[in-house]
């Protein structure tokens, strides 16, 4: 019998900027068989490898974990503290380029491993990088210069009052000032972030699968190639003003991104929530970064066809790597609901003056629903790269 992962997420320690440097990071996964049945309360084993440079690069570290799934089929591993390590985890040079995590599993708890998938680490464990640098940074730092960098440990977003110079580390998500231009490091090279350049412009050096840096606010999003479409693999978190909303807890922007009504998602006047917009169903940039756009109903259909109509294949980092998030929605009365239950996304296609097309997938259900609904609801947004 064949088995697949349908969800996996990397969760870096929350104390990355504290004095105690973590020597590992957390990894969570849920395992199912091909018919969607949870592998609950089952002894399984993993071989985790960290690859350097590219998705089929050389392994710089690997380890083994033997663990029992819980009643929901979930496991939690601490990468860096497994058995039979092939090298010293603390010796990994996180500043030397991109890293990828390769996951192999034996559902019988042995060593007959089957490849589950390989995906890029979009946020380098910065505290581990800083430990190998001569210029670490304290939690309370306010102004940074030289080679120091102050970054959000989850998204790699620059925060606080920042002074940059040309000595910024070559880590994906870093930004530097050359004296003439702001540049961002995309994992391979430094790219201009100003007009005519930027990590999200169509240059020869940026490829789908590389992080997308939104030059409007410094947010960083994963990207994934599905068929001939390049999609973001994180929910958008750009503050579009009126019509974009944030919640708290599981609805907070650092967890769920932002929620948008249809007009805000389209980047048009709020009056179009109750009137016909003539540019609907076109490649409308909307709330997305430059060179990206809000996907149309037809583009979602293409995505669904690649998944064989199975929403479960869009849930994890492996498989189609869409990384669907069950972040629910914002109702028209301002109440946030359905977190952990449903993943809901806008399309750029309206049906009438008051309604537009959305997509919804319920957790643990494979069917992808196409629904027409009022434009004033708040849903999540994913973006597609312009051709």
C-alpha positions as semicolon CSV with decimal commas, in nm:
position;residue;x (nm);y (nm);z (nm)
1;X;0,000;0,000;0,000
2;X;0,126;0,347;-0,084
3;X;0,121;0,633;0,164
4;X;0,159;1,007;0,125
5;X;0,207;1,315;0,342
6;X;-0,070;1,568;0,300
7;X;0,065;1,840;0,529
8;X;0,398;1,951;0,665
9;X;0,514;2,278;0,817
10;X;0,840;2,418;0,949
11;X;0,804;2,606;1,274
12;X;1,121;2,782;1,388
13;X;1,167;2,840;1,760
14;X;1,008;3,159;1,890
15;X;1,319;3,243;2,094
16;X;1,550;3,281;1,796
17;X;1,654;3,631;1,893
18;X;1,711;3,546;2,259
19;X;2,045;3,481;2,423
20;X;2,002;3,103;2,408
21;X;2,059;2,983;2,052
22;X;1,846;2,681;1,950
23;X;2,027;2,388;1,792
24;X;1,733;2,254;1,595
25;X;1,393;2,345;1,460
26;X;1,050;2,191;1,480
27;X;0,882;1,995;1,202
28;X;0,520;1,882;1,203
29;X;0,348;1,647;0,961
30;X;0,022;1,462;0,915
31;X;0,030;1,130;0,730
32;X;-0,249;0,966;0,532
33;X;-0,274;0,681;0,288
34;X;-0,375;0,744;-0,071
35;X;-0,748;0,714;0,001
36;X;-0,725;0,992;0,262
37;X;-0,735;0,771;0,574
38;X;-0,530;0,903;0,864
39;X;-0,235;0,694;0,980
40;X;-0,344;0,728;1,344
41;X;-0,158;0,582;1,645
42;X;0,092;0,413;1,415
43;X;0,466;0,352;1,462
44;X;0,651;0,507;1,168
45;X;1,006;0,620;1,100
46;X;1,157;0,913;0,914
47;X;1,489;0,992;0,756
48;X;1,536;1,368;0,734
49;X;1,810;1,514;0,511
50;X;1,919;1,875;0,463
51;X;2,038;1,943;0,109
52;X;2,259;2,235;0,009
53;X;2,223;2,466;-0,289
54;X;1,942;2,307;-0,489
55;X;1,652;2,065;-0,464
56;X;1,874;1,771;-0,566
57;X;2,185;1,907;-0,397
58;X;2,428;1,719;-0,178
59;X;2,324;1,621;0,174
60;X;2,506;1,812;0,447
61;X;2,315;1,645;0,730
62;X;2,070;1,361;0,788
63;X;1,914;1,192;1,088
64;X;1,650;0,931;1,177
65;X;1,335;0,962;1,387
66;X;1,117;0,674;1,510
67;X;0,785;0,801;1,643
68;X;0,418;0,713;1,691
69;X;0,153;0,930;1,524
70;X;-0,125;1,066;1,744
71;X;-0,496;1,004;1,692
72;X;-0,498;1,271;1,419
73;X;-0,205;1,112;1,235
74;X;0,025;1,398;1,339
75;X;0,390;1,380;1,440
76;X;0,621;1,650;1,576
77;X;0,995;1,617;1,519
78;X;1,283;1,831;1,635
79;X;1,525;1,846;1,344
80;X;1,878;1,851;1,480
81;X;1,810;1,609;1,762
82;X;1,738;1,285;1,579
83;X;1,922;0,953;1,592
84;X;2,220;0,844;1,381
85;X;2,321;1,191;1,258
86;X;2,562;1,186;0,966
87;X;2,737;1,507;1,075
88;X;2,727;1,777;1,343
89;X;2,407;1,984;1,305
90;X;2,575;2,282;1,473
91;X;2,843;2,291;1,202
92;X;2,594;2,370;0,921
93;X;2,687;2,700;0,757
94;X;2,339;2,853;0,710
95;X;2,486;3,157;0,535
96;X;2,639;2,957;0,251
97;X;2,330;2,950;0,025
98;X;1,988;2,788;-0,002
99;X;1,889;2,477;0,192
100;X;1,622;2,215;0,121
101;X;1,463;1,956;0,349
102;X;1,418;1,605;0,213
103;X;1,166;1,381;0,394
104;X;1,160;1,002;0,365
105;X;0,927;0,772;0,559
106;X;0,878;0,403;0,637
107;X;0,517;0,347;0,749
108;X;0,621;0,023;0,921
109;X;0,881;0,191;1,143
110;X;1,179;0,030;0,972
111;X;1,443;0,153;0,730
112;X;1,268;0,086;0,398
113;X;1,224;0,459;0,335
114;X;1,005;0,608;0,061
115;X;1,056;0,967;-0,056
116;X;0,774;1,196;0,062
117;X;0,902;1,520;-0,088
118;X;1,171;1,786;-0,089
119;X;1,105;2,155;-0,029
120;X;1,308;2,469;0,028
121;X;1,362;2,613;0,372
122;X;1,220;2,959;0,299
123;X;1,334;3,107;0,632
124;X;1,691;3,021;0,728
125;X;1,718;2,955;1,104
126;X;1,872;3,296;1,160
127;X;1,982;3,251;1,519
128;X;2,187;2,952;1,406
129;X;2,340;3,166;1,132
130;X;2,409;3,447;1,375
131;X;2,585;3,211;1,615
132;X;2,846;3,141;1,346
133;X;2,890;3,513;1,281
134;X;3,117;3,743;1,482
135;X;2,840;4,002;1,495
136;X;2,527;3,855;1,656
137;X;2,241;4,076;1,764
138;X;2,063;4,128;2,092
139;X;1,687;4,113;2,140
140;X;1,670;4,478;2,246
141;X;1,871;4,627;1,958
142;X;1,714;4,936;1,802
143;X;1,963;5,046;1,537
144;X;2,169;4,806;1,331
145;X;2,474;4,867;1,116
146;X;2,772;4,672;0,993
147;X;2,701;4,303;0,938
148;X;2,417;4,275;1,189
149;X;2,063;4,204;1,074
150;X;1,740;4,222;1,276
151;X;1,482;3,988;1,126
152;X;1,150;3,832;1,214
153;X;1,240;3,461;1,271
154;X;0,932;3,325;1,089
155;X;0,899;3,543;0,777
156;X;1,245;3,698;0,754
157;X;1,082;4,043;0,752
158;X;1,308;4,330;0,858
159;X;1,167;4,496;1,169
160;X;1,259;4,784;1,398
161;X;1,479;5,078;1,304
162;X;1,730;4,946;1,052
163;X;2,051;5,092;0,910
164;X;2,178;4,880;0,622
165;X;2,507;4,876;0,435
166;X;2,679;4,655;0,184
167;X;2,785;4,398;0,447
168;X;2,441;4,240;0,491
169;X;2,471;3,857;0,500
170;X;2,395;3,660;0,182
171;X;2,086;3,493;0,334
172;X;1,756;3,466;0,146
173;X;1,545;3,765;0,249
174;X;1,837;3,993;0,344
175;X;1,838;4,351;0,215
176;X;2,141;4,576;0,172
177;X;2,223;4,929;0,059
178;X;2,510;4,948;-0,189
179;X;2,542;5,325;-0,180
180;X;2,341;5,350;-0,499
181;X;2,060;5,096;-0,472
182;X;1,868;4,869;-0,237
183;X;1,923;4,503;-0,317
184;X;1,759;4,185;-0,185
185;X;1,921;3,840;-0,172
186;X;1,697;3,574;-0,331
187;X;1,907;3,274;-0,230
188;X;2,136;3,286;-0,534
189;X;2,228;3,647;-0,597
190;X;2,164;4,010;-0,501
191;X;1,885;4,174;-0,707
192;X;1,778;4,537;-0,726
193;X;1,462;4,617;-0,527
194;X;1,401;4,954;-0,692
195;X;1,219;5,049;-1,013
196;X;1,324;4,837;-1,307
197;X;1,448;4,552;-1,088
198;X;1,336;4,369;-0,778
199;X;1,308;4,015;-0,659
200;X;0,962;3,985;-0,810
201;X;1,044;4,122;-1,156
202;X;1,098;3,893;-1,452
203;X;1,474;3,859;-1,445
204;X;1,689;3,567;-1,549
205;X;1,806;3,508;-1,190
206;X;1,464;3,464;-1,025
207;X;1,290;3,132;-1,074
208;X;0,958;3,004;-0,949
209;X;1,029;2,828;-0,623
210;X;1,252;3,112;-0,504
211;X;1,115;3,339;-0,228
212;X;0,910;3,637;-0,345
213;X;1,001;3,964;-0,173
214;X;0,713;4,213;-0,181
215;X;0,899;4,542;-0,220
216;X;0,598;4,735;-0,089
217;X;0,644;4,619;0,269
218;X;0,929;4,364;0,280
219;X;0,701;4,063;0,329
220;X;0,843;3,734;0,199
221;X;0,629;3,460;0,042
222;X;0,704;3,113;-0,081
223;X;0,635;3,032;-0,446
224;X;0,562;2,705;-0,623
225;X;0,530;2,594;-0,986
226;X;0,213;2,395;-1,053
227;X;0,177;2,300;-1,417
228;X;0,265;2,617;-1,609
229;X;0,143;2,849;-1,332
230;X;0,363;3,000;-1,062
231;X;0,160;3,047;-0,740
232;X;0,244;3,198;-0,403
233;X;0,244;2,928;-0,135
234;X;0,157;3,163;0,152
235;X;-0,153;3,370;0,216
236;X;-0,107;3,736;0,123
237;X;-0,045;3,974;0,414
238;X;-0,038;4,316;0,245
239;X;-0,225;4,602;0,415
240;X;-0,456;4,728;0,140
241;X;-0,640;4,969;0,368
242;X;-1,017;4,968;0,346
243;X;-1,153;4,622;0,284
244;X;-0,850;4,433;0,422
245;X;-0,879;4,290;0,771
246;X;-0,673;4,125;1,045
247;X;-0,787;3,919;1,337
248;X;-0,623;3,779;1,649
249;X;-0,510;3,435;1,761
250;X;-0,547;3,189;1,475
251;X;-0,678;3,477;1,260
252;X;-0,374;3,700;1,325
253;X;-0,179;3,814;1,016
254;X;0,141;3,632;1,114
255;X;-0,062;3,308;1,116
256;X;-0,333;3,358;0,855
257;X;-0,228;3,656;0,645
258;X;-0,497;3,917;0,585
259;X;-0,859;3,877;0,482
260;X;-0,994;4,087;0,192
261;X;-1,337;4,166;0,058
262;X;-1,360;4,125;-0,319
263;X;-1,303;4,489;-0,412
264;X;-0,994;4,509;-0,189
265;X;-0,861;4,184;-0,336
266;X;-0,915;4,332;-0,684
267;X;-0,752;4,662;-0,586
268;X;-1,058;4,862;-0,694
269;X;-1,302;5,101;-0,530
270;X;-1,520;4,955;-0,255
271;X;-1,832;5,055;-0,448
272;X;-1,770;4,756;-0,678
273;X;-1,874;4,523;-0,396
274;X;-2,225;4,625;-0,502
275;X;-2,183;4,700;-0,872
276;X;-2,043;4,539;-1,186
277;X;-1,671;4,577;-1,254
278;X;-1,591;4,556;-1,624
279;X;-1,234;4,429;-1,573
280;X;-1,343;4,114;-1,392
281;X;-1,186;3,785;-1,503
282;X;-0,886;3,961;-1,655
283;X;-0,526;3,943;-1,530
284;X;-0,588;4,206;-1,262
285;X;-0,293;4,277;-1,032
286;X;-0,530;4,369;-0,754
287;X;-0,374;4,346;-0,409
288;X;-0,086;4,129;-0,538
289;X;0,277;4,247;-0,579
290;X;0,402;4,386;-0,910
291;X;0,426;4,123;-1,186
292;X;0,170;3,907;-1,004
293;X;-0,210;3,904;-1,018
294;X;-0,525;3,779;-0,848
295;X;-0,609;3,443;-1,010
296;X;-0,924;3,419;-1,220
297;X;-1,189;3,149;-1,197
298;X;-1,029;2,984;-1,503
299;X;-0,682;2,981;-1,346
300;X;-0,825;2,813;-1,038
301;X;-0,986;2,554;-1,265
302;X;-0,641;2,480;-1,414
303;X;-0,498;2,439;-1,063
304;X;-0,781;2,203;-0,968
305;X;-0,720;1,995;-1,279
306;X;-0,353;1,958;-1,182
307;X;-0,471;1,830;-0,842
308;X;-0,722;1,596;-1,002
309;X;-0,994;1,782;-0,815
310;X;-0,845;1,662;-0,485
311;X;-0,803;1,943;-0,232
312;X;-0,592;1,720;-0,007
313;X;-0,311;1,735;-0,264
314;X;-0,302;2,115;-0,220
315;X;-0,258;2,102;0,156
316;X;0,107;2,015;0,208
317;X;0,456;2,127;0,117
318;X;0,502;1,796;-0,064
319;X;0,292;1,694;-0,362
320;X;0,180;2,012;-0,541
321;X;0,336;2,234;-0,269
322;X;0,042;2,476;-0,259
323;X;0,054;2,472;0,124
324;X;-0,318;2,540;0,166
325;X;-0,404;2,700;0,502
326;X;-0,733;2,644;0,684
327;X;-0,762;3,001;0,808
328;X;-1,137;3,044;0,768
329;X;-1,297;3,376;0,680
330;X;-1,433;3,709;0,801
331;X;-1,811;3,731;0,795
332;X;-1,998;4,043;0,687
333;X;-2,076;4,128;1,052
334;X;-1,702;4,145;1,129
335;X;-1,681;3,808;1,305
336;X;-1,391;3,577;1,212
337;X;-1,492;3,212;1,178
338;X;-1,398;2,864;1,053
339;X;-1,029;2,864;1,147
340;X;-0,896;2,510;1,127
341;X;-1,205;2,408;0,931
342;X;-1,195;2,571;0,587
343;X;-0,949;2,727;0,341
344;X;-1,126;2,998;0,139
345;X;-0,981;3,206;-0,147
346;X;-1,109;3,480;-0,377
347;X;-1,094;3,467;-0,755
348;X;-1,089;3,770;-0,986
349;X;-1,415;3,660;-1,149
350;X;-1,748;3,814;-1,053
351;X;-2,088;3,662;-1,123
352;X;-2,310;3,965;-1,070
353;X;-2,315;4,309;-0,913
354;X;-2,302;4,164;-0,563
355;X;-2,143;3,821;-0,606
356;X;-1,809;3,672;-0,714
357;X;-1,650;3,328;-0,739
358;X;-1,454;3,179;-0,450
359;X;-1,285;2,847;-0,377
360;X;-1,331;2,656;-0,053
361;X;-1,181;2,332;0,076
362;X;-1,285;2,182;0,409
363;X;-1,020;2,016;0,623
364;X;-0,996;1,640;0,571
365;X;-1,231;1,659;0,272
366;X;-1,090;1,623;-0,077
367;X;-1,354;1,807;-0,280
368;X;-1,274;2,162;-0,402
369;X;-1,595;2,366;-0,396
370;X;-1,661;2,642;-0,651
371;X;-1,910;2,883;-0,494
372;X;-2,064;3,219;-0,586
373;X;-2,094;3,443;-0,280
374;X;-2,136;3,804;-0,171
375;X;-1,838;4,029;-0,240
376;X;-1,837;4,177;0,111
377;X;-1,710;3,860;0,280
378;X;-1,342;3,853;0,382
379;X;-1,137;3,570;0,231
380;X;-0,770;3,487;0,183
381;X;-0,571;3,566;-0,132
382;X;-0,309;3,377;-0,329
383;X;-0,133;3,533;-0,630
384;X;-0,022;3,401;-0,971
385;X;0,286;3,518;-1,162
386;X;0,217;3,714;-1,481
387;X;0,316;3,535;-1,801
